[in-house]
Amino acid sequence: MAVNLTAPQAQALFPVAGVRLGTAQAGIRKANRKDLLLIALDEGTRVAGVFTRNRFCAAPVLVARAHLEAGEEIRALVVNTGNANAGTGEGGLRAARATCDETARLLGSRPGQVLPFSTGVIMEPLPVERIATGLPACIADLQAANWLSAAEAIMTTDTVPKAASRRIRVGGSPVTVTGIAKGAGMIHPDMATMLCFVATDAAIGAAPLRAALAHAADHSFNSITVDGDTSTNDAFMLIATGRAGNREIASETDAQFTALRDAITDVASELAQTIIRDGEGATKFITVRVERGAGRAECRKVAFAIAHSPLVKTAFFASDPNLGRILAAIGYAGIDDLDVSRLELYLDDVRVASGGGRDPAYREEDGQRVMRRSEITVRVVLNRGTASATVWTCDLSHDYVTINAEYRT
């Protein structure tokens, strides 16, 4: 069960002018479930994306990246679940391109204007004929208000659809930012086994759009981990239709840029945290905050050392304040000149360690009280600078093993 997470309400997800979404049950892996999504974009829309750094990246990642780099105006994104089309060689590339060909034919655009995305089981051929058969139903279903249905259509082991929306004012004009994501396991930065699609109707140039995307990714999806595994299919796409009526944001120094970037980051951060709350088998949502470091990079090193540790994560699952495991993770994080005698460790409001060991005022029952909570903050104060970083993770439970042992059955 997801940790303090419920499905979003359709009426809370604001339509984005210039974006329409349609879903279908294509039977790609299982019958009678939404597993195909088409996102149609109006002319003039700009799209930017970041993708997994896994060297065994999936065929759709290679094709989508190539289409973006070619510079054609993107008019559609097509997403299938149930099959990752990864580890499929040249046949997988042909299948991804065939998906683009058929989508373009039906929409009256060019194949290079279509971006394909897949998620699901690796090393199985993509049943592209089922996608082709399902696409007309997606087209018939295209609606601006279909964000919740779209979130449902991209789920795999997710137990809750993930979507978020904001309305702000940019340069005096009302602007909408709405996004959906999927992911529950195989989650690790750069990026994660996740797909995310965020759209805004703001008018923004290509370069600042890419800058906003990079900032949002760094402070959201690249700050989460479920299990330390980096997927083959990750993608985070940012879409800007330019329909809001604001003066176009031409650069990062534009006065309007920060407000839009922060709204996009806010949506992405909420979606990233829902992925952790819905982590496979998760029972605890854990925030790891490292403060007063010499630089953000070293703060992230320490945070991820804690968040990745199976020993730390299983202690949280058991509600066991075996907090020496956290100290050990801090110690092997890779800060060679770390003075542990200056470090402080907190669980929520409880100071656990100081002066290189157990804090004199710490009591086991205080640690136990915090560890029983479903949401916990681990705070590490390095006392060597002014930088900070935050990472979100979850515990590691028996159910995580069961879900992944039985994933293909």
Secondary structure, 3 states (H helix, E strand, C coil): CCCCCCCCCHHHCCCCCCEEEEEECCCCCCCCCCCEEEEEECCCCEEEEEECCCCCCCHHHHHHHHHHHHCCCCCEEEEEEEECCCCCHHHHHHHHHHHHHHHHHHHCCCHHHEEEEEEEECCCCCCHHHHHHHHHHHHHCCECCCHHHHHHHCCCCCCCCEEEEEEEEECCEEEEEEEEEECCCCCCCCCCCCEEEEEECCCECHHHHHHHHHHHHHCCHHHEECCCCCCCCCEEEEEECCCCCCCCECCCCCCCHHHHHHHHHHHHHHHHHHHHHCCCCCCCEEEEEEEEECCHHHHHHHHHHHHHCHHHHHHHHCCCCCCHHHHHHHHCCCCCCCCHHHCEEEECCEEEEECCEECCCCCHHHHHHHHCCCEEEEEEECCCCCEEEEEEEECCCHHHHHHHHCCCC
